[in-house]
């Protein structure tokens, strides 16, 4: 059935229904006919019936179960084909079958024969009064007419049956089209859609009702699917296109990258060459300038010297004309000398070669010297010189020579541009926090300057006016040089001026000039901790920092302290050199272009051969947590203090001989508190910031006591305890826990099997802890664990 | 008169300076290089030495050190003559043991003041 199409199923169904209906109708008709016929037969056989009952009644009354009853009486009636008597309990008691007949009497009166009436047979009760004695069965001899009647009935029934079946099929075929067409169409379309994935097809139908709704829904669903699919297709196409584009862009990018890399390599090479060339050129320039200044000065020296001799002779001889001429020669020669000196100064400043020589001096003494040199200059144009300097001006720490030169320059300028006026040198000390400033002002009543002239004033080779130089002389370099000098000493020169009224130049310098702020502090007089291996080969330290200046300073510092230094200018170079040179310790800068310090640290820690090398991280910001969790041995803040750096390095490398305490603690404050205690007690110690660092120490030497924090980034206290417990060399070392952690009873139980004492941070006195350690240190060897606290 | 030992390799400067000093009444001894300067500091027993710094054989700083290291000549004041721009030369000169310095080209008046001051500080034996 399942494989049949819906239309056939429907046809069969209609056929079945009509078949069943007709069969029931025929069965009813047949039964009715049998009943009618039997009623006729009963009338027909009424006489025989009475004769039989009469003949057997006495016997039955005598014995209701008497067998072998004779029914010969029936032989007289030809209408009877067969007859039988049955007892009350339906047993056959006697029978008669007309000779030559094929009739058979039922062997007993069963339930079946009672329910289904036999055509032409009648059952009659035999009674004696009201008492039932049995049943009489009579079967009529069927006449030709009787047989025909039955045959006609059956024939008619069959004809009607087949006719109505044909009609049913015809109707079914007619009607099913209307029902099945939409459904088969739906089935066809859905199969087609499923096979071809063509969602554009629609079910064409005029069907209404539920099927119509169903098909419309199906079509609507197809609409949705079609539009979704179309959208999906569009999206897929877009994605494909985008991917194609990305692909292309990637290719281009890769190409660009390759080109860029090649260009970078190229440029780097060129740049390196350029830098080298520039350095060489700069060197050449410096040495050329030094040489030239010497070469120029030597003949000038002679010119000035001999002119002076001749001038003296001329004065002695009273030859004023010659003396005047020689004065002009001398003036020109001195001007030339000034020019040479200025040009040399400017070149040195530009080359960064000008250096400060700081000394402490009496300011008043320098002022006096400057005044004595400048007074002839000032007096030349009829100016008076006023000095306003308090006698208690005090000392100053600066470059006195440069200060002198600056003051002379300002005074000489002032006298150049002032005629018959006043030039004042006013010196003041300004007390201030955090430090004093010295103010030296040169005030003139000269021609003054316009704002435009002021703007160009401090530029090299530029005087206020191009014509100035011819009128007033000078190179125009003096102010530029003075300004540079002031800046070198962290000071400044300011000028205020009013045309026709005069100008005021003010030098402001710190009273205590500091040498250039170093990136490493305290290198000038640091307390350096020397290498702990004075007699052996110098420990190798790899310095990874992109700042060349810092590398140089650190290298010098470490060389002085007894180490061999390997320098790496980048993270990558650092990793390479760490691999090649197997350093004993690594100093690592965090902020580097390319591979930064954190990445370097991580990579170093991942290499088994290098993981044991202590790494000291140098960082400008405090991110020790990060460093520690990545495995750094220690973190130093930039600018790095030279003595701290060397102390830290020595501590990291130091093979502690004798008894020492190992402090494992990541919090710097807590660490420092305990370290102070160790120092006060005079104990040797090593500090580690976590379990990993502690193991690095343990691998080198076993401490006599361990103070252990529990919560630490990297390997924590519990993990370290596990490791220590498994190593027989370490398992006997007494351990005191100092932690801020909330210790649960379970933790306490666990810890008490392994440690000597447990202290809660902030809830114990350091004296308690010291009392625990003291006997161990003095004993020089681990003592049996004391009773846990 | 005080005797001045002038150690100077440049002939012109030597001639010029020696003539001007002689004119002012000083007795002059001349050495043309550092080694001669050291030798003559002993043999000539000058009251003061004018020492150029860039000298052949041994330079002015070494010569000064040797003179100051020899007890026989240690007391003789030395004025270093250095090039103007070379600040470091001056520091080195003082470090080497010079008592004062002056720049070249020589400003005679200023040099004379320094000579007189030192001669007052270290009076000639005779």
HADDOCK unambig.tbl for C-alpha pairs under 7 A between the chains (distance, minus, plus):
assign (segid A and resid 297 and name CA) (segid B and resid 105 and name CA) 6.91 0.50 0.50
assign (segid A and resid 301 and name CA) (segid B and resid 105 and name CA) 4.62 0.50 0.50
assign (segid A and resid 302 and name CA) (segid B and resid 12 and name CA) 6.25 0.50 0.50
assign (segid A and resid 302 and name CA) (segid B and resid 13 and name CA) 5.96 0.50 0.50
assign (segid A and resid 305 and name CA) (segid B and resid 16 and name CA) 6.07 0.50 0.50
assign (segid A and resid 306 and name CA) (segid B and resid 16 and name CA) 6.27 0.50 0.50
assign (segid A and resid 309 and name CA) (segid B and resid 20 and name CA) 6.62 0.50 0.50
assign (segid A and resid 341 and name CA) (segid B and resid 85 and name CA) 6.73 0.50 0.50
